[in-house]
């Protein structure tokens, strides 16, 4: 493989850089397409190993036959990541919002890859093709291993104090009228947000529909303890967002990768005649690394909670 790379590498510096970027992006793009659409994996292989490979591969290929500085390694790695990202947008594999969300870890691991590529070219150039091959093979291997990972159920709790009795608040919890258009920036980016809630029937077994901009959450009631606790399962749910893109994107991660399982509203009567209203959502997602994506998903769920709780508070206090 080393002989092949050295044979195809041009002596011209600019041409060699273009080749390093093009070959790296092509390999990374093919593996990404295969991992997303065939394996169905959104995890370490995609979000950590792929940018690490982009940084390592591009800097090693560019540095063969000529050597490379740390700055040159980072420059060619960053350009490769940018071209790769543009490819995801152009070929409708991802939208702008998801790319922005993954950008911090993508840039960090691309930089780490460029450092490794620089070190290999500088100290063990003969091993560069072997290192590149190992990294290339590790991406599909990790994708296969992690695709059947069982996600952990996670709870997000938000609360608000309402100047109204629990019985009044309860009526606005069970169902509520149309919400005003959101002013929060997060809901201007394509993230789905609630617009109203309707219920069919009363008591356990009633079906609540919490309608979002992308569709409806179908919520069969499992606990009806008026006016203290309303708990429900989530039988069906819409897409969590509408991607920002040139095209109509229907990426696999929009389906069954962020899953809401249960929810509840808990009402506690306070000594001052007010009500403490707590909203809880239990969810899991199959996107890794979990600790990173939970930072995003927890804040999004909190924002959705807050929008609903503020609306319930407003309606209850007006009554």
Secondary structure, 3 states (H helix, E strand, C coil): CHHHHHHHCCCCHHHHHHHHHHHHHHHHHHHHHHHHHHHCCECHHHHHHHHHHHHHHHHHHHHCCCCCCHHHHHHHHHHHHHHHHHHHHHCCCCCHHHHHHHHHHHHHHHHHHHHHHHHHHHHCHHHHHHHHHHHHHHHHHHHHHHCCCCCCCEEEEEEEEECCCHHHHHHHHHCECCCCCCCCHHHHCCECCEEEEEEECCCCCCEEEEEECCEEEEEEEEEEECCCEEEEECCECCCCECCCCCCCCCCHHHCCCEEEEEEEEEEEECCCCCEEEEEEEEEEECECCHHHHHHHHHHHHHHHHHHHHHHHHHHHHHC
